[in-house]
Amino acid sequence: MPPSDDFRNELADAAREMQDDDSPKEAMERAVKIATQIIPGCQAAGICVVHRGERIDTHAASDDLVREIDALQHELSEGPCLDALREDHTVVSDDLATDARWPQWGPRVVQQLGLASSVSYRLYSTDKDLGALNLYGAEVSAFTAEDVADGLALAAHVGVALAAAQQVEHLEYALRGRTVTGQATGILMERFDLSPDRAFSVLSRLSQQKNVKLREIAEQIVTTRTLPTV
C-alpha cells in the first residue's frame, strides 16, 4: 500500500529538517525521534553506523533500550541489524521470541527488554553502506506492510541526510587540520625565524621521521609549544 498523503508531508518536512542539521550526530538523533513519532507501532528506534566496513557502533537511539539491544547483537553476533548490514536491505520480524534466525538474541530481547518485533533497513548512498535504521515494537506484529513501506521511505531520506552530513563533517575535520597545521607553522616561523616554506618542511620531516600524521605533529607543537623528540 502506498504511503498516505499525510505521511508524505510529514516525511518531506522531516527530510528537510535532517538536511538542515549541523552534524551527522544531530541528523541521526532527529531521525530516530522522527521514526517513533510518525511510524505507528514504533516503540523505539536506533541507527548503527559502519566504520570502514567492519566495526559497527550505535550512534543514535531513542532510548537506552536500543543501546542494550545493539550490545546484545554485538555480543551474540546475531540480530536483524547485523543481517540488514551483511545480507538483506530490509529485515522484518513479527515475533522475536520465535524467530529462528536469532535463537539467542530474540528471546533475550523479549524477556529482558519487552520488545517483540522489529524492522531493520540498510542505509546506503550509491554503493557505499553507511549503517542501518532499526525500528522496534512492543507488540507481536507491531508493523504492518504499510508501516514497513513507510519506514523504507524514511530510511532512504535518512541515508541521504547522513551521507551529506558525513561529507560536511569530513570537510570540517580537514579544515581544522589545516588550521592547526597553520598554527604550528606560525610557531616554528616565529621561534626559529623560518620562512613559511621552511617551517612547513620541518613539520613534514618530523612527520616522516616519527611516522605519524602531520596533523598529529602540528597538534603536539601547538599544545606543548615544543618540538617533539625524534
Salt bridges, closest charged atoms under 4 A:
ASP5 OD1 - ARG8 NH1 2.85
ASP13 OD1 - ARG16 NH2 2.34
GLU17 OE1 - ARG30 NH1 3.30
ASP21 OD1 - ARG30 NE 3.11
GLU29 OE2 - LYS25 NZ 2.90
ASP57 OD2 - HIS51 NE2 3.42
ASP57 OD2 - ARG55 NH1 2.16
GLU75 OE2 - ARG108 NH1 3.82
ASP99 OD2 - ARG101 NH2 2.72
ASP129 OD1 - ARG122 NH1 3.97
GLU219 OE2 - ARG215 NE 3.10
